[in-house]
Amino acid sequence: MSTSPSLLTRVEAGIAWITLNRPRQRNALDIPSLEALLDTLATCEADPEVRVLVLGGSEGSFCAGADLAEWAAAEARGDLESYGWTETAHALMVRLHGLGKPTIAAIEGAAVGAGMDLALCCDFRLASRSASFKAGYTAMAYAPDAGASWHLPRLIGEPAAKRLLFLDERWDAERSLAAGLVDELHDDGQLAAVVEALASRLAAGPTVAFAETKALIRDAAQRTLAEQLEAERAAGLRCGRSADGAEALRAATEKRAPHFIGR
């Protein structure tokens, strides 16, 4: 897989490793890096060899959010409202959240603003003890603009979401784990191995069933129970028609472990 200056990518054993690579800016997101990440997600979605994605940041920082230098330059030109960062970031968040393959955020260091929102869009959030979360919006006299107001109430409840957003507190790794912002917490030197183990397990799993399950969970709140049951029935039919569905049934009757190919 190709590498851009702001993004390092590689695919190994079904895992796409995607690393934000602007360490001098603490991996802040300017428009070129947003576009590179969008393109990479599209490539990964279309590539059957990619069965899980891991998103991380380089040199001990996850992501500092929007690139304030680019923001200030747009303000100086008088085109802050039209220079395109928000629209591109929104396209990225929608793409990442809706991706049909499992996604893991490997969080070391700070996840701020849109960097926090990137992590919230992932299916799994594993963090090191150096990790921290900060909304960053109200400190800049802004409201959330990359999905925090949607994700946080669902993940940690409305009162905690208001505290994090209104007071702009920095939550350390322990508090973030207790609140439900992250799923697991590991020592800094152990995070990479733990993430690889989880990614490898997911990469060996039934990718079609994962995609159907993600969609069911994502859309459930918009349906009645009867509608959700019908959606589950349709998803089950699609899973049963997949190669992995057939393999699972053969393996069960032959009393052996299944070998899934992701199709």
C-alpha positions as CSV (number, residue, x, y, z in Angstrom):
1,M,0.0,0.0,0.0
2,S,1.2,3.5,-0.8
3,T,2.6,5.9,1.7
4,S,2.1,9.7,1.7
5,P,4.2,12.1,3.8
6,S,1.5,12.5,6.3
7,L,0.4,8.9,6.5
8,L,2.3,5.6,6.8
9,T,0.4,2.5,5.6
10,R,1.2,-1.1,5.2
11,V,-0.8,-4.4,5.0
12,E,0.4,-7.5,6.6
13,A,-1.5,-10.8,7.3
14,G,-4.8,-9.1,6.6
15,I,-4.2,-6.1,8.8
16,A,-3.9,-2.6,7.4
17,W,-1.7,-0.5,9.7
18,I,-2.4,3.2,9.2
19,T,-0.2,5.7,11.1
20,L,-0.7,9.4,11.2
21,N,2.7,10.8,10.5
22,R,3.1,14.5,11.3
23,P,5.0,14.2,14.6
24,R,6.1,17.9,14.6
25,Q,2.4,18.9,14.6
26,R,1.5,16.0,17.0
27,N,-0.2,14.4,14.1
28,A,-2.7,17.2,13.6
29,L,-5.0,16.9,10.7
30,D,-4.6,19.3,7.8
31,I,-6.6,18.9,4.6
32,P,-3.9,16.9,2.8
33,S,-3.7,14.4,5.7
34,L,-7.5,14.2,5.8
35,E,-7.6,13.5,2.1
36,A,-4.8,10.9,2.3
37,L,-6.7,9.1,5.1
38,L,-9.9,9.2,3.2
39,D,-8.2,7.7,0.1
40,T,-6.6,5.0,2.3
41,L,-9.9,4.0,3.8
42,A,-11.4,3.7,0.4
43,T,-8.6,1.5,-0.8
44,C,-8.8,-0.7,2.3
45,E,-12.6,-1.1,2.0
46,A,-12.2,-2.3,-1.6
47,D,-9.2,-4.6,-1.0
48,P,-10.4,-8.1,0.0
49,E,-6.9,-8.8,1.4
50,V,-7.6,-6.2,4.1
51,R,-9.8,-7.6,6.9
52,V,-9.1,-5.2,9.8
53,L,-7.7,-1.7,10.1
54,V,-5.5,-0.3,12.9
55,L,-5.2,3.5,13.3
56,G,-2.5,5.0,15.3
57,G,-0.2,8.0,15.5
58,S,3.6,8.4,15.3
59,E,6.1,9.2,18.0
60,G,4.0,9.0,21.0
61,S,1.1,11.1,20.0
62,F,-2.3,10.0,18.6
63,C,-3.7,13.1,17.1
64,A,-3.9,16.8,18.2
65,G,-7.0,17.5,16.1
66,A,-7.3,20.2,13.5
67,D,-4.1,21.8,12.3
68,L,-4.3,25.3,13.9
69,A,-1.7,26.7,11.5
70,E,-3.8,25.8,8.5
71,W,-6.9,27.2,10.4
72,A,-5.1,30.5,11.2
73,A,-3.9,30.9,7.6
74,A,-7.5,30.4,6.4
75,E,-8.7,33.0,8.9
76,A,-6.0,35.5,7.7
77,R,-7.2,35.0,4.0
78,G,-10.8,35.6,5.1
79,D,-12.0,32.1,4.0
80,L,-12.2,30.2,7.3
81,E,-15.8,29.2,6.6
82,S,-15.1,27.9,3.1
83,Y,-11.6,26.5,3.0
84,G,-12.9,22.9,3.3
85,W,-11.5,21.4,6.5
86,T,-14.9,20.7,8.1
87,E,-16.4,19.2,5.0
88,T,-13.4,16.9,4.4
89,A,-13.3,15.9,8.1
90,H,-17.0,15.1,8.1
91,A,-16.5,12.9,5.0
92,L,-13.7,11.1,6.8
93,M,-15.6,10.5,10.0
94,V,-18.6,9.1,8.1
95,R,-16.3,6.8,6.1
96,L,-14.5,5.5,9.1
97,H,-17.6,5.0,11.2
98,G,-19.4,3.2,8.4
99,L,-16.5,1.0,7.2
100,G,-17.5,-2.6,6.7
101,K,-14.4,-4.0,8.3
102,P,-13.4,-4.0,12.0
103,T,-11.4,-0.9,13.1
104,I,-9.1,-0.5,16.0
105,A,-7.7,2.8,17.4
106,A,-4.3,2.3,19.1
107,I,-4.1,5.4,21.3
108,E,-0.8,6.6,22.7
109,G,-0.4,10.1,23.9
110,A,-3.1,12.8,23.4
111,A,-6.3,12.4,21.4
112,V,-7.6,16.0,21.1
113,G,-10.6,17.4,19.2
114,A,-10.9,15.7,15.8
115,G,-8.2,13.3,17.0
116,M,-10.5,12.2,19.8
117,D,-13.4,11.9,17.2
118,L,-11.2,9.7,15.0
119,A,-10.8,7.3,17.9
120,L,-14.5,7.4,18.7
121,C,-15.4,6.3,15.1
122,C,-13.4,3.1,15.6
123,D,-15.0,-0.2,16.8
124,F,-12.3,-0.8,19.4
125,R,-10.2,1.7,21.4
126,L,-7.1,0.3,23.1
127,A,-5.0,2.8,24.9
128,S,-1.6,3.0,26.6
129,R,-1.3,4.6,30.1
130,S,0.2,7.7,28.4
131,A,-3.1,8.3,26.6
132,S,-5.4,11.2,27.3
133,F,-8.5,12.7,25.8
134,K,-9.5,16.3,25.5
135,A,-12.4,17.7,23.4
136,G,-10.7,21.0,22.7
137,Y,-13.7,22.8,21.2
138,T,-15.0,25.2,23.8
139,A,-11.4,26.3,24.7
140,M,-11.3,27.7,21.2
141,A,-14.9,29.1,21.5
142,Y,-16.1,26.5,19.1
143,A,-18.8,23.8,19.4
144,P,-17.9,20.2,18.4
145,D,-17.6,19.9,14.7
146,A,-16.3,16.3,14.0
147,G,-18.8,14.0,15.7
148,A,-18.1,14.3,19.4
149,S,-21.7,15.5,20.2
150,W,-23.0,12.3,18.6
151,H,-20.5,9.8,19.9
152,L,-20.0,10.9,23.5
153,P,-23.6,10.8,24.8
154,R,-23.9,7.3,23.4
155,L,-20.6,6.1,24.9
156,I,-20.4,7.8,28.2
157,G,-23.9,9.3,28.8
158,E,-25.1,12.8,28.5
159,P,-23.9,14.2,31.8
160,A,-20.4,13.0,31.3
161,A,-20.4,14.2,27.7
162,K,-21.4,17.6,28.8
163,R,-18.7,17.7,31.4
164,L,-16.0,16.7,28.9
165,L,-17.3,19.1,26.2
166,F,-18.3,22.1,28.4
167,L,-15.4,22.2,30.8
168,D,-12.8,20.9,28.3
169,E,-11.1,18.8,30.8
170,R,-8.2,16.6,29.9
171,W,-9.1,13.0,31.0
172,D,-6.1,10.7,31.6
173,A,-6.1,7.1,30.6
174,E,-7.5,5.8,33.9
175,R,-10.4,8.2,33.9
176,S,-11.1,7.5,30.2
177,L,-11.3,3.8,30.9
178,A,-13.6,4.2,33.8
179,A,-15.9,6.5,31.8
180,G,-16.0,4.1,28.8
181,L,-14.0,6.2,26.3
182,V,-11.6,3.3,25.9
183,D,-12.1,-0.4,26.1
184,E,-8.7,-1.5,27.4
185,L,-5.7,0.1,29.0
186,H,-2.1,-1.3,28.8
187,D,1.4,-0.3,29.7
188,D,3.1,1.8,27.1
189,G,5.5,-1.0,26.1
190,Q,2.7,-3.6,25.8
191,L,0.1,-1.8,23.7
192,A,1.6,-2.7,20.3
193,A,1.6,-6.4,21.0
194,V,-1.9,-6.4,22.5
195,V,-3.3,-4.4,19.5
196,E,-1.6,-6.9,17.1
197,A,-3.1,-9.9,18.9
198,L,-6.6,-8.4,18.7
199,A,-6.1,-7.4,15.0
200,S,-4.8,-10.8,14.1
201,R,-7.8,-12.4,15.8
202,L,-10.2,-10.2,13.9
203,A,-8.3,-10.7,10.6
204,A,-8.8,-14.5,11.0
205,G,-12.6,-14.1,11.6
206,P,-15.6,-14.0,9.3
207,T,-15.3,-10.6,7.7
208,V,-18.8,-10.7,6.1
209,A,-20.4,-11.5,9.4
210,F,-18.4,-8.7,11.1
211,A,-19.7,-6.2,8.4
212,E,-23.3,-7.3,8.9
213,T,-23.0,-7.1,12.7
214,K,-21.5,-3.6,12.5
215,A,-24.4,-2.4,10.3
216,L,-27.0,-4.0,12.6
217,I,-25.6,-2.3,15.7
218,R,-25.1,1.0,13.9
219,D,-28.7,1.2,12.6
220,A,-30.6,-0.4,15.5
221,A,-31.5,2.9,17.2
222,Q,-33.4,4.0,14.1
223,R,-35.6,0.8,14.0
224,T,-38.4,-0.8,16.0
225,L,-37.7,-4.3,17.4
226,A,-39.8,-5.8,14.6
227,E,-37.8,-3.9,12.0
228,Q,-34.5,-4.9,13.7
229,L,-35.5,-8.5,13.7
230,E,-36.3,-8.3,10.0
231,A,-32.9,-6.7,9.4
232,E,-31.2,-9.5,11.4
233,R,-33.1,-12.1,9.2
234,A,-31.8,-10.5,6.0
235,A,-28.3,-10.2,7.4
236,G,-28.4,-13.8,8.4
237,L,-29.3,-14.9,4.9
238,R,-26.4,-12.9,3.5
239,C,-24.0,-14.4,6.0
240,G,-25.3,-17.9,5.2
241,R,-24.6,-17.4,1.5
242,S,-21.0,-16.3,2.1
243,A,-18.1,-18.7,1.7
244,D,-17.3,-18.3,5.4
245,G,-20.9,-19.2,6.3
246,A,-20.6,-22.4,4.4
247,E,-17.2,-23.1,5.9
248,A,-18.5,-22.6,9.4
249,L,-21.3,-25.1,8.9
250,R,-18.9,-27.7,7.4
251,A,-16.5,-27.2,10.3
252,A,-19.2,-27.6,12.9
253,T,-20.4,-30.9,11.3
254,E,-16.8,-32.1,11.0
255,K,-16.0,-31.1,14.5
256,R,-13.0,-28.9,13.6
257,A,-12.1,-25.3,13.8
258,P,-13.2,-23.3,10.8
259,H,-10.8,-21.6,8.4
260,F,-12.3,-18.3,7.4
261,I,-11.2,-16.5,4.2
262,G,-13.1,-13.2,4.7
263,R,-15.6,-13.8,1.9
